[in-house]
Amino acid sequence: MSYRFIPTKVHGALDYIVAIALLLAPTIFGFADKGGPAVIIPMVLGAGLILYSLFTRYEWGAVKVLGMPYHLIFDILASAFLALSPFIFGFYDENALNVWLPHVVVGIAVIVVVIFSQPQPADPALRSTGYLNK
């Protein structure tokens, strides 16, 4: 049995849930008034996640041109950036856990989801051999 047990159908649903959570994170965790990278980064990454998910060749994609393996690469890069952003942009502050900790936790959690996600949809019609397929 493969360690990649999360089907793309589940991964896709998680994509949109995480994207909405990222867009709302500054309000949910109470740091919207902080401004700067702490607020902008999750919102830009959330919007980007919706965008590239809509273009992914999986069950939740609308346009279906981006292969799932490349979607997973985008996920890893965006999540690593999210998790490291408090340290890169200097908004890591032990007294403001509500600001930086969600970035780190969500970034790491998404990387774990990617590690366990299947790299291709079960439906052969949605499988890709390259990064862009029509």
Secondary structure, DSSP 8 states (H G I E B T S, - for coil): --S--B-HHHHHHHHHHHHHHHHHHHHHTT-GGG-THHHHHHHHHHHHHHHHHHTBSSTT-SS--B-HHHHHHHHHHHHHHHHHHHHHTT---TT-HHHHHHHHHHHHHHHHHHHHB-SS-SSGGG--SSSB--
